[in-house]
Amino acid sequence: MDNATAQQVSSDLQAVSRLCDDSLRTVAVHDGLGVANALLPLVGNFMGYSYTNILRPLWREFPDLEPSQMREAADTSPPILSAESRDALNHFLVKAREALVRVRNSVQSTGGGASFEFGGVAEVEQAVAAIEQFLYRPHRASPPNESSGGA
């Protein structure tokens, strides 16, 4: 590949990556977070594969094409949540646990009369536990089904 072709490929992929990112934001605004969350891993795959499979090797061969912001050293320090974010998450966790205790108590007191779907209360408790994990280790967050148990 010559320099002119490499420059065009680099420019094209950077432009469509921006469009992909903008599209995700548009979906979130116009179609809701549920739809955006379904699209997010697909966008992540496109952006990640575009970089690792095409752009990074291309920039290695043509270093003058690599944008300066890509040459900056990555910040490897663990992310730290702001005090406001920690407070909001702690408040949520307290209220979520209270609500789940009431749910469990009401089910036990009625002999399990309420029927829940999918993973029931346990799955909701796992989601709360995953959020608590995120609070203490935001760089090591895991989806609720991979968390280490209930809160």
N, C-alpha and C positions, 0 to 999 in steps of 0.2 A: 504494500500500500504506500502510495506517495504522500507527501506532507499535505498537499491540498485536499486529497480524499480523506485523510485522517482528520484534518481540521473540520471538514464538512460533517463527518460521522460524529465527532465530538460535539459540535455545535447542535446537530439535529437531536442527539440523545439528551443533551442538557435541556434543550427547549421542550422536548416532549415530557421530560421528567417534571419540569415546572408545570406544564399543562396537566399532567397526571395529579400532581399535588393540588393544583387549583380545582380540579374536578372533584377531588375528595371533599374539599371545603364546600363546594357548591352543593354536593349531595347532602352534606351535613346540614346546611342551611335550609335547603328546599325539601328534603325528604326525611329528615330526622336522623338522630344519632344511631338508631337501630340499623338503618340501611347503611349509614356511613361505616359503622363498626363491621358490617358484613363485607364491605368493600375494602376496608383497611388492610387486611392481610394480602389481598390481591395487589393493591397499590405497593405495599411493602415488598412483595416479591418482584414486581416490575422494577422498582427503583433499586433494590439490592442487586438483582441479577444484572441490570444494565450497568451498574458500577463494577461489580466484581468480574463479570464475564466479558465486558466489552471496554468500558472506559478505563479502568485501572490498567489492563494490559496495553491499551492504546497509548495512554499517557506515559507508561513505562518506556515504550518505544519512541514516543514523541513528547519528551518532557516539557517542551516549550508550550504545548497545548493545555497542560494541566492548569486549571484555575488556581490562583494563589491561595484561596481559602482552603483548597484541598491539600495544600502542602503544609498547613499549620498542624502542629502536633495535636493529636486528640487529647482532650481532657480526660484523663483516666481516674481522676479522683471520684469517689462515690458521690452521687447526687445527694444534696441535703435539702430537705423540705423547709420552706419558710415556716415561721412560727404560726402564721395564720392558717397555713395548710395543715400543720400538725394539730392545731386547735380544732379545726373543722373536722378532721378525720377522727380525732379523739371523741368529739361530741357525737358524731355519727355512730361510732363504735359503742359508746355507752347506751345510746337510745336503741340501737339495733339489738344489742344483747337483751335489754329490758323487754323489747317487743317479742323477741324469740322465746324468752322465758314465759311470757304470758301465753304465747301460742302453745308451747309445750304443756304448760299447766292446764290450759283449757282443753286440750286434746285428752290429757290424762284424766281430768275430772269428769269428762263426758264419755269416758270409755272409748276414746278414739273415734267418735262419731263423724268428725270432719274428715272428708277425703281430700287429700292433696295429690297433686299430679307430679309427674316426672320424678325428681329426686327428693321431693317433699322437703320437710324442715331441715333435714341433714344437709341437703345441698345448699340451702340458704345459709346455714351455719358455716359451711365450708367457704362460701363466698365472703362472709364477714371475716373469717380467719385469714383469708388471702389479703383482704384489705388491711387487716392489722399487720400482717407480714410486710406489706408494702410500706406502711407507716414507719416501721423500724428499719427496713432495708429496701428503700425504693429502687435501688439498682438490681435487686434480686426478686422482683415481683414475679409471681407465677399465677396462671389462671386458676380459678376456684377448684377445678377438678384435680389439680396437682398439689393443692395445699396439704398441709400436714394434719388436718383434722379440724374439729369444731372449735369455736371460741370458748 
